[in-house]
Amino acid sequence: MNKPFQFKQFSVNQDQCAMKIGTDGVLLGTWTSLESNPFSVLDIGAGTGILSLILAQRSHAEVIEALEIDDKAYEQCVDNFEQSPWNDRLFCYHASLEEFAEEIEDDYDLIICNPPFYSETYKTENEQRDLARFQDAMPFEHLLQSVVTLLSKNGLFSVIIPFSEEQHFTTLASKIGLFAKRITHVKGTPSTDIKRSLIEFSFIEVNVNTSELIIETARHQYTDDYTNLTQDFYLKM
């Protein structure tokens, strides 16, 4: 159960993290645009560190910093960074987003976040897992305000959220000057409902480029789009 998750160029221990590696994290890490060659990257709510590790493999960013508030997840993230081929570029802070946004003077060319997003009704007996999964640990407004503080003026913010939250999230963002630039709607199969929204924001208002990504056509029959995104990472792709 707690074996490291093995990718092509790195492995990730996740036994201490409430949120295990899932499709969302890998999708966000591989979908995020690196066209502007970011020098500095911030991963908010790093968990295992999977997003930072994917971006370290994909980019030449010299500064890749992660933020994790949970003690055990923080330790695991540091460990995963140290064992990776890019340990000289990866660093994890043990702090809340609020503390971090107040204290850090730098800004970042790319901010990436796979936020917790289960509403109150899903509370379980496992407090650590709840903290990782629940939006009350990182409300959208709070996340967006911090991004506005920490993002460089030409920077990009990349996030994955439930499709049901997309309208709410993009409206909140535009009120504080962050505008959706690119949106991809993710469906499990051609016939299922849209499940997730991958959204890229910037401070510049443009016409949104919207697309759709279908993960598989049948069980383990992955679409070309999904394979092309993830094949540099998943062993079986």
Secondary structure, 3 states (H helix, E strand, C coil): CCCCEEECCCEECCCCCCCCCCHHHHHHHHHCCCCCCCCEEEEECCCCCHHHHHHHHHCCCCEEEEEECCHHHHHHHHHHHHCCCCCCCEEEEECCHHHHHHHCCCCEEEEEECCCCECHHHCCCCHHHHHHHEHHHCCHHHHHHHHHHHEEEEEEEEEEEEHHHHHHHHHHHHHCCCEEEEEEEEECCCCCCEEEEEEEEECCCCCCEEEEEECEEECCEECHHHHHHHCCCECCC
